[in-house]
């Protein structure tokens, strides 16, 4: 079984009752984008969860010390889960032995069908017709409810959210908040229909009270209760379950037969590990310190009861056999990666996932449900890396999603347009020629300005070929190619002697501009060089430099990406050989992350040991502009020669680009430069570290999502009253500038280097 | 951590989770707290089977009866469902989270904590520990194979709750609508 041939499901869909559960991705996405209620609910939730989560973790750390900090605890749990994964056979044997000694029956199910059939046959043997269920994502994964219903057994979900979703014939749209996409009006209507009584559309307390009454009978008469597990504790054969509503305890206590469904990945070695998991789980899911009920079951709950524990594989062995995807088995299903995800907040869990949603959903779906099920959802990821910053078990989600993406590209091929674009970029001379020609022939749509604007298309914009391009520019103007790219300008600029003539330069920096700065925003590059030269630094500019390959790599195109990567490494090696340099500097944090993180992973995956070593050598010398300015120059006591008469009436607000804050950990550096060194007023915008929506090619493929993220970002920026919006990544700056232009807002959008350069003598 | 500070921490965390915490110098004071509590306005209290003969809490039963509280032992779930008040004893309490640990092998004992509307819990002050780590150790001990093995153990932190509908918090779903913990010092 490979990820391309998922285990077969024998699901008989009820055609008379069509569900929204197996809609094709495009439909799912359209529906999601049109769902204003869900959008509003998710947009309200996202910042509030972020703030609550931060404070609930900070409280624990401030009360109990650094060993109770999020970074420390998640590393501990990661290690425990890694141990369990490495020693799975041993863990399973121990768990089984202890659970069976306590009176439980343990069944190992290889496939979803296997697990479903075991449970069904158990019902058959005992004449069970009614089953009460408490939350178990694994039963969603195996589509147990469909299986049982098709065979005449009635499963009733007893979690309030899961039950309402069941009534609506929908899947939960979130692993922890199943009906975040529903309003109280919708819930009231569903409950009224289900109970045959009028239920308030407004009074949530009344709606909640309905479930207590409606399910009481089911709890007391059901022949079987099915629950999940948040952890399987090997040392004692104990099943750990966390809930808030109290239904979990009823499901596992009242019916005479209790079935636990759990993936093998739920195993943890000891109670101490389970306690660490508890400290992380609720905080990550709902920003609660702990849930109302944490239950530990060891064998049947009372004498005479039967307890069956069904361990489910269903693709987990394949994950375990893969050295990278193995890491995803650490997941504790907290949904933090969904909660923090900017595109998730725009489209919800039905589109951003298949059955499992959020970043982890994009990673595991190929193994449980096949690559095709994930082809659409994975395209929504903008690679902002926010998920990785909150994962309580340190799963490298962003890079695993890109791995999935490259498998999709391998299987389905790259769209022809991307093939053309990346193929061109991988040939520097052709690419260079193309951009120079474009910088001339773009005149009709730029009118000599720096932008391609929708309004410039005029009536032409209605023509079938032209319309998509004109539409692209409607909510953010596209950049014009610079008539004089940076590579031309540096020939004159670097010929100038450094600022302090007569003095030997303090150091040499090899400047890697990146294709955007070179071809679209050469003025940013000039500003960088100006700042460096003002600090008595000798700057060299390797003319052979081209694109670092990030756009191709992020689109899953490893072929062109690796060509450009090798070109870049070669160019920089030659430059270092010819001119020597203390640092390789780039003012594009996207390029820096590519050089210092992505290349290593790429060559490791490709098995190219020699290139891996060469990439490491280049990475060791590479630094981004902000870090260099703050942590090298200023830290060494360098004084920037600032103008005395510089006006300070400008108000600055700062956007933390994803690569800068999530990948490189930068936050205070740029702020220090703006406030303390330049002495300017800085006003923080809300959600400064949330993705601006550029996400590389995703802003074109999923323009609707990108537009919403940009809208949020610009609204947040404007709300500060700032006159200047600053960031340190050209990708973001392009997106932000385009938005400001198209929406005719009044803010200057600058690279940090430009803000500094403006204020130099 | 010093005893008072420990109780304060416990009380603060439990309140934040929507529960109530009291400190009683002895069992008599605990009985007072119970008898005067609004949930016992109807003077009905459900306890686990054999509670009156159990250690260490059994002697609270006559104290409550003296105050006119009608005490009955839990029977079937249906007979206990939505009873106004239930009383259990806990193995321990944890200050870090405001939790109590209930352990049993009996459905009747458990329904007291699952189905009554206000659930009262007695805990010995000596078993109020600072951190969840102590709970982990207790779990190891309680789940050891043997005649004393406890099959069903719960860490309970406050009443039942949900925020599934529009993220509006509602207290009291399937489980109790209120949780009241009485930490009892002195000799029980």
Interface residues (C-beta under 8 A of the other chain):
Chain A: X41 X44 X45 X64 X98 X101 X102 X103 X158 X159 X160 X161 X164 X177 X178 X179 X180 X182 X183 X184 X187 X204 X205 X207 X208 X211 X212 X215 X216 X219 X220 X235 X236 X238 X244 X245 X246 X247 X249 X250 X252 X253 X254 X271 X272 X274 X275 X278 X279 X286 X288 X289 X290 X291 X292 X293 X294 X295 X296 X297 X298 X299 X300 X301 X302 X303
Chain B: X13 X16 X17 X77 X78 X81 X96 X97 X99 X105 X106 X107 X110 X111 X114 X115 X131 X132 X133 X135 X136 X137 X139 X140 X143 X144 X145 X149 X150 X151 X152 X153 X154 X155 X156 X157 X158 X159 X160 X161 X162 X163 X164 X165 X166 X167 X168 X170 X172 X173 X174 X175 X176
